[in-house]
Amino acid sequence: MGSITKTVLTFVLLAFPAAAEAEMFRDAVGRQVAVSVPSRRIVSLAPNLTEILFSLGLEGEVAGVTLFCDWPPEAVGKPKVGGFVNPSLEAIVALEPDLVLATADGNRESDVLRLESLGVPVYVTDSRSLSDIMETIHVVGLLTGREREAGKLVREMTRRRDRVREAVADRPAVSVFIALNMSPLMTAGKGTFIDELVRLAGGRNIVDSPVVKYPVFSAEQLLARDPQVIVEAAGGGQGSAGAAAGWAQLPGWGGLRAVREGRVYEIGEGDFFRPGPRIMGTLERLAMILHPESFQ
C-alpha cells in the first residue's frame, strides 16, 4: 500500500448542498480523494471494513453496510446498500455519506468512479498482506479522527503477530493446503495475506505459483503435493472429524497424508480469513494447528 499524502482544500460535494473543508488523500490504488475529516457518515462496502469501523468505536458513524457485513452482530442492523460486488449506488447516495470505504479486490472500479462522479468521496483500500491490513486500520483511523484507537489496535496486532512468530521460529515448516472452497476446490497462492499467515504460523503453502492469487486446484495436483495438513475454511460445520471422513471418501484422497494422519481441520467460519482486526486470531489458531507443541 502506498504512502498517504494530503493537502487541505475546500471541496464542494456535488451530491450535497453544503460546502465542506476537506483533506486530499491518495488511496491504495493511487486515486486522489477529498475527504471531510473526521468523517461522520460512513458507508462500508466490505465486511472487513465494517469490522474495522466497529473496532474503532465508530458504530454510530456507520450509515450503511453490505448484505454480507455480519460482524459484529450490531452491524447486521445497519441500513443495507446491497451486495459486496453489486451495491446499489442509489441506496448509497440516498444515505448522504461523507465517506464510502471500498476494496480494490472486491468492489468494481466502475462503481467507484460513478460514485466519484456524483460527488461522493470513495477511499479504496487494498489488503494483500498483514501490513496492508494494519495500514488500512491506520488509514480508517486517520479519516475518522480515531488515530489513537487505530494506533492502539495496530500495536496489539503487531504484538500478537510477533509472539506467534517467536513461538514457531525453531520449528520445521509444515506443508499446508488451505481449502477456501470445495466445489471447485479453490485455494490461496503466493502474494496473498493467507499465504503470509501460513508462513508466519510455521507452515509452507503447497501452492507456490504467484500468477493466480486464488487458483482452482485439481485433485491430481493435491495428490502430487500431498500436504501434511489440510485446513478447510469453507466447511459446513461438521467439525474436523467429519471433514476428515468426508475427504477420505473422495476418490483417491483417502491416501493423502493429512487424511491418513488425521490432520484435516475444518474451521467452518466463513470469516476465518477476513482481512480485518480478527486476523491475528486466525494466525494464532493456524499456528496451534501446525505446531501444537509450541503452545502447550
Phi, psi and omega in degrees: 000135183286168180287158182267130174237148181208150173220155181269138177205169174262125187234123179263115178286119186295333183277351186229152188283333187269143174278148181223139173286131185227166174244147181264126180240148171262121184276186188290343178253013173090006179279146172271124184233126177270120185233131173286120186245130359279142178290143185234349173228105191241135172250128178256130181254019178205144181301321181293326179289324175298317178299319180298314181301314180293323181294338179265010177077028185255023182302328179288339180267352181281112183269337182193152181218175178274171178294341184262001179277096188243009179217136354293172184306329180297337181292333183298330182277356180285152177305139184261141179244017179106200185279182182288308182265351182224059179290159176274114180293327178296318180294323179295311181297323181297335179280353178051055181285150170261001175199133170243131178255131182226172178238149182289328185263359182236330182257143185285138179300324181298323178292319178300314182292324178294316177298320178300319180294337178271003178085013179266119180289124180239118176259121182263129177255167179208109186250088179258356181208168176298323177298321177296318180299315180290327176294322177299318177299317178299316181296315179299320176298321180293318182288339187246005181075022180243042182298321181296314180296320179295318179299318179297317180295316180296321178296320178293320177297319179296319179298315181293320177299313182295325179295319177294314181302319179292322184294328184253007188304322185261009182267144176293142182295137179258130180287135190226143168239126178258116179265103180276336179209145185263330182220095004283166180284107184243144182221186180244135182255196179296152178082011176247158178291336177292318175299320178296319177300316180301314181294316180296330181278002179090027181243172175230115180292125181287348177269108189249006180272128179271000187289311179250121184291320182233077186281156169275130185253139178270160177299322180297318178297318181294317180295322181293326184266342167041072184292154175286328183226138172242128176247115181262108185262010180229034184283173183259020177083021182273356180084166184295322179297317178294321179296316179299319178296321179297317178295323182294334182277345180285140186306119175084342187278347177297339179275355178298139182303317181298324180287314181300322185266005177069035181245047171252124185238121176266120179278312173089315182292127180292341182257017183302322181254026179288128185281071181222199185299333182277003186295334178290331173296322175299313179301315181297319181292320177298316181298321179290329175291315185282323184225066182300333181295340181278353186234021178276000000 
